[in-house]
Amino acid sequence: MMDQVDEHLKQTLDIVSITTVFGTLMGILPSIAALLSIVWSVVRLYETQTVQKLIRKYKGESNGNS
């Protein structure tokens, strides 16, 4: 149950983040809001399974492991 709440909260924050970016690009919101929104988006992208697989693959190759 708590995982669902966390996922819903993340999705809500994602929507707010995207809205903030578009609002800033349209000149409605200040630049600091865009910066915070970009940081949130980068964190969310970093958390994705695809990025985590790429990171593990890169770390494995850089240590000499294939």
C-alpha positions in Angstrom: 0.0 0.0 0.0 2.8 2.4 0.9 4.6 1.6 -2.4 1.5 2.7 -4.3 1.3 5.9 -2.4 5.0 6.6 -3.1 4.5 5.8 -6.8 1.4 8.1 -7.0 3.4 10.9 -5.3 6.2 10.4 -7.7 3.9 10.5 -10.7 2.2 13.6 -9.3 5.6 15.3 -8.8 6.6 14.3 -12.4 3.5 16.0 -13.8 4.2 19.1 -11.7 7.8 19.0 -12.9 6.9 18.8 -16.5 4.3 21.5 -16.1 6.9 23.7 -14.4 9.4 23.2 -17.3 6.8 24.2 -19.9 5.6 27.1 -17.8 9.2 28.4 -17.5 9.8 28.0 -21.2 6.7 30.0 -21.9 8.0 32.7 -19.5 5.4 32.2 -16.9 7.5 30.9 -14.0 10.9 32.0 -12.7 14.1 30.2 -13.6 14.6 28.7 -10.2 11.4 26.6 -10.6 12.8 25.3 -13.9 16.1 24.4 -12.2 14.4 22.5 -9.4 12.2 20.8 -12.0 15.2 19.7 -14.1 16.9 18.3 -11.0 13.8 16.3 -10.1 13.6 15.0 -13.6 17.2 13.9 -13.7 16.8 12.1 -10.3 13.8 10.3 -11.7 15.6 9.3 -14.9 18.6 8.1 -12.8 16.2 5.9 -10.8 14.9 4.1 -13.9 15.8 0.4 -14.5 17.3 1.3 -17.9 19.7 3.8 -16.5 20.6 1.6 -13.6 21.4 -1.3 -16.0 23.6 1.1 -18.1 25.4 2.2 -15.0 26.0 -1.3 -13.8 27.2 -2.3 -17.2 29.6 0.7 -17.4 31.0 0.0 -13.9 31.5 -3.6 -14.8 33.4 -2.8 -17.9 35.5 -0.1 -16.3 36.6 -2.6 -13.6 37.7 -5.1 -16.3 34.7 -7.3 -15.9 32.7 -8.1 -19.1 
